[in-house]
């Protein structure tokens, strides 16, 4: 009990409120409905054969059949209306392949939905790690969607054949005594196949659920982002400079520094004195060759 409480405490059950988890719950439920309505079916029909000689008549002939609908193994006895031993007849057809295939897909869908729900609730982080879990889930979901399509169509055709093989009017046509006009043959009770009709409906509902689930699982795979990343813009925008120091505004004047040219020194003193003239802060060089000599 402690282990169960610990698992429940660690579980992330909010995922069942999301489409990814909620649709898995629906798949789990409708898979149960599909295999239970088909796999647990048993039906019967009744007919009567009234002979000219009433002592040879049988007014209550009951024929029972059930899943997996191997009707060629179902037999019943009918009177010959000739005072002899009853005749044994068999129903026609073996529809077990389509019925068993349908039930098998429903059972495996039930098991996979339950396993996927457990993964979503308890190890969702590992499920999404490297997108491996969603991709495996997507492939399995696609396979089950296809299998539901095939099995539902096959069982719908098989059910149509079962209805025809168990129709009392068609069975009466097999009775030799009913070919004679003095004998009266009629059906008393028809088989109820509403449960089988429901199983076919549940099969196509499961098909819709599994196809719809493909989209929600696909969004978890990361393939959508990969497809979006394949579009590369034709022109890339050049990045802006980090500061004005890069690009020319912070560079030194090429004509300053060690290069030649007139460089006034604003720090030297100069001014007007009484003895005459304006004195500058630098010494003047001789301007004639006579002074140099």
N, C-alpha and C positions, 0 to 999 in steps of 0.2 A: 504494500500500500504506500509505503514511503517513496519507493521508486516511482510509482505512478504519479504521486503528488509532485515529486521533483520534476518529472517530465512535463507535467501540466504547467508548473510554474515557469519553466524555461521556454515553453512554446510561444510562438508568435502567431496567435490565433486571429489577429487582425487581418491576416492575409486572405481569410475566407470572405472578408467584406470587399475585397478588391476583385476585379473581373477575372484575374488569373486564378484565384482560389475558388471564387464562387462558382465559376463554370465547371470546375472539377467536381464540386459537390453535386451539381446537377447531373453530370455525367455518371457519377457513382450511383445516384438514385435511379436514373432512368435505365441504367444497365441492369439493375436488380429487377425492375419492372419487365424488361425485355425477356430475360431468360426465365423468369418465374412464370410469366403468362404462357410461354411456349413450352417450357420443359415440364411443367406440372399438369399439362392438359390431358384429360381423358374424356371421351365422348361415347355416345351410343345412339342407335336408332332402332326402331321397331317396325315390323311389317307383318302382314297376315296373308296366309294362303288358304283360301276356302275352296275345298274340292267339291265336286258333284256328289261324291260320297262323303257325307259329313264326318264320318268316323276317321277319315284319312286327313282331315284338315288340321292345320296348326294356325291358330289365330293370334299367337303371341310369340313371334320370332324376334329375339333381341340379339343385336350385334354390337359388341363393344370394341373400341379401338382407342389407342393412346399414343403419346410420344414414345419412340421416335417415328411413328407412322410407317412401320413396315407392314403395310396392309396385305401384302401377298401371304403373310403368315397368319392372318386373321381368317378364321373359318366359322361356318354355321351350317346347321342342318335344316333342310326344307323337305316337305313331303313331295312325293312323286305323283300322288293322287291315283295310283295304280294298285293300291293295296300292298305294295311291297315296302322295302326298307327305305328310310329317308335318304335323300341325296345330300352329300356334303359339298359345299361350295366355298370358294375363297374370294376375298376381295382382290381388287386389281391394283397393282402399283407398289413401288417401294420409294418413299419420299424421305427416307431417313438422312440422306446426305445433306440436303438443303436445310433440314430442321436442325441437325446436329451441328452443322457449320454455323448457323445463326446463333445457337445457344453457346457454342464455344467462343465466338467473338464477344458475346455479351459477358461471359464469365471473365475472360481475360481483360476486357475493358473495366469491369468492376475492380479487379485486382490491381490494375495499373493506376486507376484513379485513386484508389485508397493509398497506394504506395506514394504517388505524387503528392497527395495531400499531406502525408507524413513528412515528406521532404520539405515542402513549403512551410510547414509549421515549426519544424525543429532544427533543420540545417539549411535555412534559406541562404545564409552567407556563403556556405560552401557550394550551394547550388549555383549562385551567381558568380563564383570565382572563375575568372578567365573565360566566362561565357560558355564553358563546356557543358554544364548542366542544361541551360536553356536550349542549346543546339541539339543535344541528344533528345530532349523533350520534344522539340519541334519535329524531328525526324519520326519519332515514335507516334506522335499525334497524327502526322500525315499518313502513316501506314494504317493506323486505326480508322481514320476517316475513309480511306479507300476500302478497307475491309468491311466497314459498315455499309458502304454503298453496294458492294458485291453481295454480301450476305443478306441484306434486306431485299434486294431485287430477286435473289435466288429463292428466298423463303416466300416472298409474295407469289412467285410462280408456283412453288411447291404447294402452297396453301390452296391455290386455285385448283390444282389437280386433286388434292385431298378432298375438297368439297365435291368435286365431280365423282370421285370414286366412292364416296360414302353417301351419295344422294340415294335415298330409297327407291326412287323411280328408276334410276340406272341399275340398281341391284336387282330389282324385280325383272328387268329384261334378261337377266342371266338365268332365271329360274325356268326350267323347261316346262313345268306344269302350268305356268302362267301363259304359255303360248296357246293353250287350248281355251276356246271360248266358254265352255261350260264351267271352267274354274275361275274364281275371282281372287285377284291379288291387289292389295292396296297397302299404302303406307299408313302407319299409325303415329309414329313419332319421328320427327326430323332431328338430326344432331345439332346442338347449339355450338356454333363456332365463333361466338362473339369474342371470347377470350383470345382466340387465334388471330382474329382481325385486329384486336388491340395490340398484340405482340408485333404485328407488322407496322402499326402506327408508331409504336415505341422504337422500332428499328430505325425508321426514317427521322424521328426526333433525335435519336442519338447521332445520326449522320449530320444533322444540322448543328448539333452542339459541338461535335468534334471539328467540323469545318470552321465554325466560328472561333473555336479555341486556337486555331492556327494563328490568327492575327495577334492575339494577346501573348502567345509564346514567342512569336516572331519578334515582337518589340523587345523581348528580353535577351535575344541572341546577340544584339549589337551589330547585326548585318545592316540595319538601316543606316547607322552612323557611318559604316564603312562605305556604303554606296554613296552617301552624301559627300564623303571626303574625296571622291574621285574627281570632283569638279574643281579645276585649278584656274584662278583668274588669269586673264591674258597679260595684264600689266600689274606689276607690283609697285605699290606706293613706296617711295624712298623715305626712310626714316628722317625725322627732323634732327638737327644738331642738338647735342646735349646742352651746350652753352655757347655764348658768343666767342669764347676763347678758341672754339673749333670753327673754322670757316672764314677767318680774316679779320674780325673785329678786334681781336686781342693781340694781333701780330705787331711787331715793332716796325717802325718806319725804316724801309731799306736804305734811306738816305741819312739816317742817324747812326750814331755809334762811331765805329772805326773808319767809316768811309769819309773821304775828303769833302770839303765844302766849307762854307762860312757857317760857323757855329758861334753865335754871340753868347757871351757869358753874362747872364743877367745878375750874377752875384757880385760883380766888380763895382766899385764906387767911382763915381765921376761927377763933375759939377763945374760951376763957374767960380773962378777966384779973382782976387783983386788985381794980381799982377798981370793979368792979361789973358783973356781968352777962355775958351772952354777946354777944360782938362779932362781927358778920357781916362779910363782906368787901365789903359794898356800903353806900352811905349811905342812911339812911332819909329819906324825904320828910316834911315837916311834916304833922301829922295834924289840926291845928285851924286855924280861920280867924283866931284871935287871934294866933297866932304869925306868920301871914303879914302882919298889919297892923303 
